[in-house]
Amino acid sequence: MRVALLAESFLPHMNGVTGSVLQVLRHLAEAGHETLVIAPRSGEVSADLHGARTELLRSVPLPSYPEVRVVFARAARLATILRSFDPDVVHLASPFVLGWQGVAAADALRVPSVAVYQTDVVSYAERYGLPHAQALVGAHIARLHRRATLTLAPSTASIAQLEDLGVDRLRRWGRGVDTDRFAPERRTAAWRSSVAGGRTVIGYVGRLAPEKQVADLAALADIDGARLVVVGEGPSRAGLEAALPSAVFTGHLGGADLAEAMAGFDVFVHPGESETFGQTIQEALASGVPVVATGTGGPVDLVRSSVDGWLYRPGDLRDLRARVADLVGDEGKRRAFGEAAREGMRNRSWDAVCRELVGHYEEARVLRPIDDRLPARAARPAGASPAGASVEPVAPADGGEAAPTRTSDAVGARTWRRYVALGDSLTEGLCDASRMPDGHFRGWADRLAELIAHADPGSALRYANLAVRSRKVGDVVTEQLGAALVLRPDLVSVLIGANDLVGRHCDPAALARDVEAVVRRLRDTGADVLLVTPFLPHRVAAHLFLERRFAVYAEHLRRVAAETGSILLDLQAKRRIGELDLWAADRVHLGSSGHRFVAYRAADALGVPDAEALAGLDAALHEHDPAVTGTWLGRDVLPWVWRRVRGRTAGDGLAAKHAGYVTVGGPGRARSRAETG
């Protein structure tokens, strides 16, 4: 399997996310899988990445926490990186900024994504003095994880939190622990003497940041016979050293030094209330050290109160002190709790956890084709599976890819009765002359109408095509939108903008705002909207300077689709659309094969059954596109220049192909007759 891992943070900054990614890389490599890491670049990476390829992207530090880096990479760039790697699954490690673009890129490439919820960003917003941002952050987290094919959460508390946000497709997946590295045998008298001089050691390991609530350790500073030892770095260190003058601050420790320190503790304390899991708790337990942790969030699943530690009442520092003092004063209890802690970690190895992770990858690969048959994947309502289906991966006897088994309602395409196409020459169908009389064209929208009608042979589809060659976004706003509203469609396709983008002066963001207004007006009527991103052919030198414009415009349209609940056909992200064999000789319009490609991709996006099979059959049976004669300069360029000089366009004086409805399909033989509404 080929796995692409997108991580919000990475080496050289070590934290829980980075540590988990490194463990996953190691175990995937040992199992024979290929990996790619996409992450922020923040310094030299010298660690063993176990053969993983890397794409480290330019990043900027958070002002209040420079060790944390943020990548602002567009989904189109990530899609290009992913396309070259050709992953079977995209693993999103603690996704937020980079992860949002990553899930969009995975969607564009129709690759399953597995989002690993590892950081309680909602609570972090409050801890960093941004309480008014909590609702916005929560909404962003909900959108992101609903868009992912599958979400893995590390604890029952984090699953409940995500469920409250409306996230579905949740699976429990914890973290492994290195029981060889973290073990009671790492305990040394020399280390203990150097930090505590024979006193009982109360230890903490983690980031020194507000969300970790390390300041709560002040309640333990004067327990008789004990020394507080704080391991870690972070933006709060200076303030904590001032508040805890009797504590020992070691700074960051890693490798054998961290293992020695962890085993050298007598009691491990974890005060943070925003933990989705608590990896350092596992490491302490594996080291045979009893744990006192807050009774909320991830620690609830890790600490067995009165067996290997204590859970204290969240926010109750008197209870925290009492629980720690109980263990400090009772060596026998510490020893019994420590033995139980070590025993409880024996079955939580990273090897076992990563085998479980691969199983989740396989499940996501089963679910993704089902999602591809549903419109508006990003707006999928909460529930275990689409359309109420219960899906389980079934291993085939021949060892091939597992296939889904639906045990309840079948997942099918939505039925539409009135379809209207808006756009320019691409939607009009220019150059798709295959099997048409001279001077007439079919086009992808005509073909899509036939596919929609094919999906429901018992009913007819009414279809109008208002597209006219050379039209721009402004023409859709002022002319085509009004005409479409009169027809009261329940499905509208919108492919527009290429003629604006090739102009001398162009603002892709402003164009996208105009398109967004059109889409919102249509959505307000209850119609579904199929929003299509414009595209360019590859290897055409004249188009090189236009590529950035098209990419920026497409990124805005992706946002519009997500925010309006529209169905996105992201052709700009599909490399195949740029191959020259799909284009007409003018390298401006699609040929018949290109229109067939777009029609079947659109049918896929709409969930039309058997679209892929029909596409293969169509390609096998279809004749080659009609041959063209003449040179490109004389046949295409000079007439275009001459029209521009005269202030004319190829669409002047032309009306829409189907200004009113025509009927496609229905019982008996297909028919076509004009209608008005």
GIPE-V372789 format. One line per field, one symbol per residue. burial: 1 if it has 16 or more other C-alpha atoms within 10 Angstrom, else 0. A space follows every 10 residues. Layout:
BEGIN
burial: ???
END
This chain:
BEGIN
burial: 0111111111 1001111101 1111111110 0011111111 1100000011 0100010011 0000001111 1011110111 1110111111 1111111111 1111111111 1111111111 1111101000 0001001101 1111111111 1111111110 1110111111 1011111110 1111011000 1100110011 1111111111 1111111111 1010011111 1111011001 0001001110 0110000111 1111111111 1111111111 1111111111 1111111111 1111101111 1101001011 1011101100 0011111111 1101100101 1011001101 1111111111 1111111111 0010110011 1010000000 0111000000 1010111111 1111111111 1111000000 1111111111 1111110011 1111111111 1110110001 1011001111 1111111101 1000000110 1100110111 0110001111 1111111100 0000001011 1111111111 1101111111 1111101101 1111111111 1111111111 1111111110 1000100000 0000100000 0000000000 0000000000 0000011111 1111110000 0000000
END
